Amino acid sequence: MTRAVRHRRAVTVTAAVAAAALYVTATGCDSEPESILSDRTEVAAKSDQPGTSFSPHDGEYNGFDIAVVGNLMNMLGYETPRFSGVLSKNRAKLLHDGDVQLVAATFSITPNRMAPKEEGGDDLDFVGPYASTQQGFLIRDKDRSIRTLADLNGKVVCVWKGTTSANELSKPSHDRIVLRTEEDASYCVKALKEKEVDAVSTDQLILYGFQEANPTLRVVPGIRFGEPNDYGIAMAKGHRKDCVRLRDVLIEYVRRATTWERDFQNSLPRVPKETRDEAKPTEDEIMALSCVDRPGDSPPD
């Protein structure tokens, strides 16, 4: 994202924090169920996104999402959690069904996902952001026909269900782009490599992971669009004490001189330094979006 976009987001978040006293958020702490954080905590993650969340072998996961949630659990004194795969469209369902306790799967924090069920929302709490990114495009390395967003008019762009990019590119402002919707990332990348589509669109951080794993593909450097996506670790509402514990160690993790930067660089080495610096959250941003029903609600202690 540009410095101007980052600045606007920082101003928005600061204003939200300043207005927090105007809201009262029910935390339900007095009637919370047993903690979901333990040595047996199970976390849903993506299995097909190199660099962010990837499973090269059964039961083995790596990537920035995995590093973040693993470090936070370790900082709380727990063992590294067990991970299992999830599709974007199923992330909230797995939490509400009780199949997993947390989701760390490049899951963007949005007002609808944060909102309680009675308000029509997904009834989730988030800890984050632990990283932020805009959307972009991945193309074949030898393709020189796509340099700007306008160059994608009439082109076939692959997205997958349940993602921010799928929603963004479905808007009337992008109606000249031909969308192909797949179940998940691996299908889109395969279609791009086999020349069935002209580009793949999703969050830029995810795309740089694909570029690292696929030398014949590259991220278009000049195209970033949409509002910044703030990644959070999700849980079903009703566990605010656990949420606050994770929030506080996330702040500590980000504050440490090299920890966040080390894990990010190890996982996503192809991300340009400027983009990496813009991806790192501030404490105000974490406080504004963690463990609340809507951005700007008074954060729980």
N, C-alpha and C positions, 0 to 999 in steps of 0.2 A: 504494500500500500504506500502511497505517497506520504511525505512528511505532513502535508496539509490534511490528509485523511486521518492520520494518526493524531494530529493535534485536535481535530474536531472531535474525535472519539474521546480523547482525554478530557476535553472540556465538558462533553456530555456526561461522562462518568463522574467527574468532579462535581458537577451540578447535581447529579443524582444523589451523591453522598451527602452534599450539603442539605438536600431536601429530605433526607432520611427521617428527620424528626417529625415530619408531617404524616408518617405512616405508622401503623401499628400492625405487627405481624404476629399471628398466633403460632407459637412453636410447638405446643403440645408436649412439652418436656415432662410434665407430670404423669403422662400416661404412655410414655414411649415404650415400645416392646424391647425385647432383649437386643443388645448391640449386634449390629451386622458385621462389626470389625473383629476379626479373630484370626488365628492361624489357619482357619478353614474357609476364609472368605474366598468366594468365587467371583471372577471378573470376566465379563464378556468383552471381547476385543475383535477387531477386524483381522482376518487371516490372509488377506490378499492385497495389502497396501505396504509394500516395502518402504522402510524408513519411518513410517508412523506406527503401523501395527501389522505384523506379518508373521505367518507360521510356516517356516520352511519344512518342518517335519511335525508329525502328530505330537501334540503336547508341548511343543517348543514355540515360543513367541519372542519376537524382538521388535525394536522400534521405539520411537520417542514416547508414545502413549504408554508402552509397557514399562519403560524406564521410569517415567514419572510416577505412576501408581505403585510400582514396586518400591521405589525409594520412599514414598510417603508412608506406606505400610511398615517398612523397615524402621523409619524414624519414630513410629509409634510403638515399636517393640515387637511387631509381628513378623512372621515369616513372609517371604514373597508369595503373593496369592497365586491360586490356580487360575489359568486362563482358558477360555473356550471361545469358539468362533461365533460371530453374529453378523447378520445382514443389516444394512442401515435401516430398512423398514421394520425390523423386529426389535430394535433396541429397547424401546419403552415396554413392549409386551413382555420381554424376558424378565424385566425388573418386577413388573406387577404380578407376574405368574409365580415369582419367587424362585425361578430357575437359577438366577445369579443375584448377588447382592449389590454389585457395582457394574457400571459400564464405562470403559475407557476406550472409545472407538471413534476418534475425531468427531465427537458429538458436540455440535454447536449449541450454545446456550441461547435460547430464544424466549421471548415472552410467552408464547403459546406452550412451549414445553415446560416452562416454569410454573404456569398457572395451575391452581387447584382444579380438580375434576369438576367441582360444582360451578366453576367459571368457564368450563369448556376446554380446559387445558389438559396437558398430558400428565399432570400431577407428579412432577419430578423435582427433586432438589439437585443442584449442581455445586460442585466445588471447582472454582476456576474464575477466570480463564487461566490455563497453564500455557497457552499459546494462542496467537491470533493470526488470521490470514484472510486475504481476499481470494476470489475465484480467478482462475486463469485457464489456459488452454495448453494441451499437450499435442504435438504434431510429430510427423515423421521428420527425422533430422534433415533429410535432403529436400524437404518441401520449403521453397522460398516464396510461395504464393500468399502466405498468411503472415502479415506483419502488424495489422491493426484489427480492431473489432469489426470494422466494415468489411474487411476481406473475408469474413466468415459468412456473409450473406450468400445464400444459395448453397452453402456447404453443409454436409451431414456431420453433426456433432453428437457424440455419444455421452449420455449421462446415465446415472442409475437411480433407482427408486429410493425415496426417502431422504434425498440430499438437498442441500441448499441450492446447489447449482441447477438441479432439475427444476426447482421452483422458480429460480431467477430467470432461466432461459425460456420458461413457459410464458413469461409476461409479454404483452402486446409489443413492447419496445424491441423485442428480439424476434418478431414473428417471421423475419426473412431467413432465419437460421432453421435448418431442417433438423429436428431432434430425433434421435433414436434412443429409446429408453431400455436399459438392460437391468438384470437383477442385481448386479454388483460390479465392482471395479474390474475384476479379472476379465469379464466378458467384453468390456469396452476396450481395454488395452489390447486384447487379442484381435478385436475387429479393426483397430487402428493399424496394427502391425500387418494384418492381412489385406489392408487397403479397402475394407468395406465401409469405413467412415473416414472423414477428413481430419477430425480432431476429437479429443476427449476433454471434457470440461469438469473440473471440480476445484477444490481448494488448492491454492498454489503449493502449499507445503506437501500435500499428498502427491501432486504432480512431480515435484522435484525428487521425491522418493522413487517414482516410476522411472524418471530419467536416469537416476543412478543405477537402477536394476536393468535398464534396457538401453544400451548405448546407441541404438538406432532411432531413439525418440528424444525429443527435447521440448522444454517449456518455452513458449513464445515469450521473450523477455519484455516486450513492450505492451502487453495486455494484462491489466488487472482491473476487475470490475466488481460491482456489488458492494454492499456494506461488509465491514470486517466480520469474519466468523470467529467467535470466541469459544475455544474448546474447553469443555468441562468434564469432570468425572461425575456421572449421574447415579442417583439412587432414588428409589421410590420415596415419596414424602412420608413423614412419620418417624424420621431418624435424625432429628436436628442436632442432638448431642454428638452423634457420630459425624455428621456433616461439619459441625464446627471444629471438631478435633482434626479432621482432614484439612479444612480450610487453614487452620493455624499452622500446621506443618507445611502446607504448600507455601504460605508466605515465608516461612523460614527457609524452605528449599530454594525459593527464588532469590531471597536476600543473600544467600551464601555467595561468596566471591566467584566461584567457578562451577558450582554444581550444575545449575540449569544450563549454562553455556556448554559445559563438557558433554552432558547427555544429548543436547541438541546437535552439537557438531558431530558427535560420534554416530548419531542416527541419521542425520540429514546433511552430509558434507557438501552437497551441491548447492545448497541454498546460499545465495549471495549474502555477504555480511550485512548490508543495509536491510535486507528483508529479515534476516535473523534478529537484528536489533529491534526492528519494529514488531516482531512476533512476541518478544518478551513482555509479560504483563507487569503492571505496577501493583503495589499493595492496595491502592485505592480501587483499582479495577477488580481485584479479587474480592475485596470487601463488598463492593456494590452488587456483584452477581452471585455470590456464594450463599447458599442456605436461605434464600428468600423466595417469596411467591411472585415477585415482579421486580424489575430493576428499580433501585431507589428505595425499596422498603428498608426499614430500620434493620441493620444486620444484628443477628442474635449474638449475645456474649459467649 
